[in-house]
Amino acid sequence: MDIKKKTYFVDIDGTIFVYRKFETYKETKVEVIKSTKQYLQQVKDEGHMIILTTARPEEMRDHTIDELNYTNIPYDRLIMGIERGPRYLINDLSPKEPGDRAIAINLKRNEGI
C-alpha cells in the first residue's frame, strides 16, 4: 500500500522561533523553540512536506531565510505576508479514505510542540 505524504503548514514566530515584534527582528538574535525544531526534523525525515507561513512582510524574506538557514530549520516552501488573524485550512474529504483531511493544531505561543 502506498503511504501518502502529509503537508504541514507551520507558522514561524511564536511556533518555531520565540516571538519578537517585527521592528526588532534585525536587532535581536533569533531564538529557536527546540521541541518544534525537533518535531519538524522528524516530519522532514519521514518525507513529509513543510510549508512555513508568516505574517512577516515580503521585504523581510531574505532576513527570514537567513534566520531559517542559520538555525537549520527544515522546510520546503515559505509563504510570507499572510494576515495576522485566525488561519483556516479547508480541504476535501476523500470518498475512498475515511477520516479528516484538514487537521489543526493550536499551540500556546513560545511553548512549542
C-alpha positions as CSV (number, residue, x, y, z in Angstrom):
1,M,0.0,0.0,0.0
2,D,1.3,3.4,-1.0
3,I,1.5,5.7,2.0
4,K,0.6,9.3,1.2
5,K,2.8,12.0,2.4
6,K,1.4,14.8,4.6
7,T,1.7,18.6,4.2
8,Y,2.4,20.6,7.3
9,F,1.6,24.4,7.3
10,V,3.6,25.9,10.2
11,D,3.7,29.5,11.5
12,I,7.2,30.8,12.3
13,D,7.0,33.4,15.1
14,G,5.8,32.0,18.4
15,T,5.8,28.5,17.0
16,I,9.3,27.8,15.6
17,F,11.1,31.0,16.9
18,V,10.4,32.7,20.2
19,Y,8.0,35.6,19.3
20,R,9.5,39.0,18.6
21,K,8.0,42.2,17.2
22,F,8.7,42.8,13.5
23,E,10.6,46.0,14.2
24,T,13.1,44.2,16.5
25,Y,14.0,41.3,14.1
26,K,17.2,42.7,12.8
27,E,18.5,43.9,16.2
28,T,17.6,40.8,18.2
29,K,19.0,37.3,18.0
30,V,16.6,34.6,16.8
31,E,15.8,32.0,19.5
32,V,14.6,28.5,18.4
33,I,11.9,26.6,20.2
34,K,13.7,23.3,20.4
35,S,10.7,21.0,20.7
36,T,9.2,22.4,17.4
37,K,12.5,22.2,15.6
38,Q,12.9,18.5,16.6
39,Y,9.3,17.8,15.5
40,L,9.9,19.4,12.2
41,Q,13.1,17.5,11.6
42,Q,11.2,14.2,12.4
43,V,8.5,15.2,9.9
44,K,11.1,16.1,7.3
45,D,13.0,12.8,7.9
46,E,9.7,10.9,7.3
47,G,9.5,12.6,3.9
48,H,6.6,14.9,4.5
49,M,6.3,18.5,3.1
50,I,6.8,21.5,5.4
51,I,5.3,24.9,4.3
52,L,6.2,27.7,6.6
53,T,3.8,30.6,6.8
54,T,4.4,34.0,8.4
55,A,2.8,37.5,8.6
56,R,6.3,38.9,8.2
57,P,6.2,41.2,5.2
58,E,7.7,40.2,1.9
59,E,10.6,42.7,2.3
60,M,11.8,40.5,5.2
61,R,12.2,37.4,3.0
62,D,16.0,37.4,2.8
63,H,16.3,38.1,6.5
64,T,13.8,35.3,7.3
65,I,15.6,32.8,5.1
66,D,18.9,33.7,6.7
67,E,17.4,33.0,10.1
68,L,15.9,29.7,9.0
69,N,19.2,28.6,7.4
70,Y,21.3,29.8,10.5
71,T,19.1,27.7,12.8
72,N,18.8,24.7,10.4
73,I,15.0,24.7,10.3
74,P,13.9,22.2,7.7
75,Y,11.2,23.4,5.2
76,D,10.2,23.1,1.6
77,R,8.4,26.4,0.9
78,L,8.0,29.8,2.6
79,I,4.8,31.9,2.3
80,M,5.3,35.5,3.5
81,G,2.8,38.3,4.3
82,I,-0.2,36.3,5.4
83,E,-2.7,38.1,7.7
84,R,-2.2,38.0,11.5
85,G,-5.8,36.9,12.2
86,P,-7.1,33.4,12.5
87,R,-6.0,30.9,9.8
88,Y,-8.3,28.4,8.2
89,L,-7.3,25.2,6.3
90,I,-10.1,24.0,4.0
91,N,-9.7,20.6,2.3
92,D,-12.0,18.0,0.7
93,L,-12.9,14.6,2.2
94,S,-11.9,11.5,0.2
95,P,-14.8,9.2,-0.6
96,K,-12.4,6.3,-0.6
97,E,-10.3,7.1,2.5
98,P,-12.1,7.7,5.8
99,G,-11.0,10.5,8.2
100,D,-10.4,14.2,8.3
101,R,-8.0,15.6,5.7
102,A,-7.7,19.1,7.3
103,I,-6.3,19.0,10.8
104,A,-5.4,22.0,13.0
105,I,-3.1,22.1,16.0
106,N,-3.1,25.2,18.1
107,L,0.0,25.8,20.4
108,K,0.5,28.3,23.2
109,R,2.9,31.0,22.0
110,N,6.6,30.2,22.6
111,E,5.8,26.8,24.2
112,G,6.5,24.6,21.2
113,I,5.1,21.1,20.5
